[in-house]
Amino acid sequence: MVEVAWAAIGLLAASLFGSLYWLGSRIDGLDAKFGARIDGLDSKIDNLDTKLGARIDNLSTRIDNLDTKLGARIDNLAARMDAHLQGHSA
């Protein structure tokens, strides 16, 4: 009876190690497959980075222009308010 139990344990252990070996080879195969796909995405991401950087630089220039215009309008409004308030204090 003990021999049968040890034989069953040995059979289960062999099946377990075989399954782990098979699973390891499957994971290695997927690693190679996904590695190639990820390497292909590197150039696309770099391309998008370049395009996005150009767009951000363009927006930065536009915001700086708007800042200049808004500053001039605020200064004009402040001058008008000062003139109006001096009319009330006189």
C-alpha positions, 0 to 999 in steps of 0.5 A: 500500500505504501508503494502505491501511495509513493507512486501516486506522489511521484506521478503527481510531482512529475505532472506538476513539474511537467506543467511548470515546464510547459507553462514556463515555455509558454511564458517565454514565447509570449515574452518574445512576441510581446517584446517585438510588439513593444519595441514597435511601439517605441518609435510611435511613442517617440513620434507622438512625443515630438508632435506633442512637444511642438504643439505645446511649444506653439501653445506656449507662444500663444499664451505668452501673446495673450498674456501681453495683450491681457496685461495691456488691457488691464493697464488701460483699465487701471488708468481709466479707473484712476482717472475716474476716481480722481474725478470723484475726489476733486 
